[in-house]
Amino acid sequence: MQYKEPPTRRYSKGQKIFVEGDEAREAFILRRGSVEVSIGTGSERKVLDVITANQMFGEMGLIGNTPRTATIRCLEETEVTVVEREMIEVKIREMDPYIRYLMQSLIDRLNRTSKKVVRARHQPVDFLPRVEKRAARPEGGTPDDTAKPDAS
């Protein structure tokens, strides 16, 4: 396969490059500008990250052949290089089988974790450990046998 220069695209501030749930057909390398990564919509919307120049995004859905797990919105005028599925698939086929297996394992694990995050965002989060309160007992005693302060 002969190398061809990947295409570039320009987006305006506020424009969405893709939306959570979209089919993943390509990945992107951010050349200029910045974008935010968010999940959910309306009052449920949460910003997870901000991506800046020379970073890739959209690769997980492309490599894992899964729908987009987040929405990407431009925070300013943005230029990206488009990495098409065919280019990635050729490179993956050329990989050492052990490295390909390692990469697929990491992608699968990240996808499982992402799904847990999506499910968890609809449930209240309790960061405090559950501690059962028990009355202090003297060794071998009952809760009523607790020591009383010395009145001297």
Protein Blocks (a to p, Z undefined) as FASTA:
>chain_A
ZZdddddddddehiafbdehiacfbdcddfbdcddddedehjlbccfbdcdehiaehklm
mmnopacfbdcddfbdcddddddfklmmmmmmmpcfklmmmmmmmmmmmmmmmmmmmmmm
mpccdfbdcddddddddehiafklpccddfZZ
